[in-house]
Amino acid sequence: MVLKTRLLVSVFFALVILGGCRLIVKPETTPASVDTATTMPQTVEVTFTRIADTLSGPEMLEGGYTTVTFTNSADQPYELTLVRLREGVTPEEFELLATAAEDGTGESLGALLEVAEIYGGVAAIPPGASASAAVTLAEGRYLAFSSNYEGGVEARFDFDVSGSNGAQAPVADREITMFEFGFGIDAEIPAGKELWRISNIGEQLHHVMIFPVEPGTTIEDVNAALSQPGEPAFVTGPPVVTSATFTGGISNDLTVELAPGSYGVICFVPDIETGLPHAALGMVSLVTVPGS
Ligand SMILES: [Cu+2]
């Protein structure tokens, strides 16, 4: 499936950067979790559940702002990715192109984006964990995929979206944008829980991954680390925010809670033209969260 390519690349570079640290977040610090009780009172909630090799969810949904929860009851880490097929495209056509895209070239990824919009969802979470993201679903035919990059079995669940649920997207505490090649993100962010609206305003797929770094780390330090193997000394832990990957025009809302510290913000999706991770093309930012 499409994102396997991305994830393999992601993991490669994540491992380069993070050394032994895994890409997977721990359940108790799951950054994608959404506190629906306090931050999203108006949203419609749906749940997709992975059990063993099967993914299940609602077969019919109304369009509009929707909080999508993914529960991983399998015995490996898995992600949830929602894909909306463009008009006239069949699931079989998409699957064929997705298989082709596993060759890892940017060109095949580009071909895949011609036939479908990737809506994001929930980045990989450990077995037993549950996490959420909110998206605005347009009408259409959707495929939900649950896969991983550790040899797990890909599961697919098809559903349709029609009509409107009437839900209003809440005002986000913070807007993050992603484009070729960079992030629109504040250099300083207060500590504590916030609702982030992460929007892809570019043409290619993007995601955001945020990991703690030593205070004083510069963009040059991060760039230098991207170009050489080994664990850079300035990375102090596993990612604290990992969004799903999604197409231009799509937003994913995540409830994020950052502790005081310094953070690196990176996109590892491969470029459609060069195959290089977007980070190598400048999609890197630094954020400081001041202490109280
Ligand atoms: Cu990117």
Boltz pocket constraint, residues with backbone or C-beta under 6 A from the ligand:
constraints:
  - pocket:
      binder: B
      contacts: [[A, 178], [A, 179], [A, 205], [A, 206], [A, 207], [A, 267], [A, 268], [A, 269], [A, 278], [A, 283]]
      max_distance: 6.0
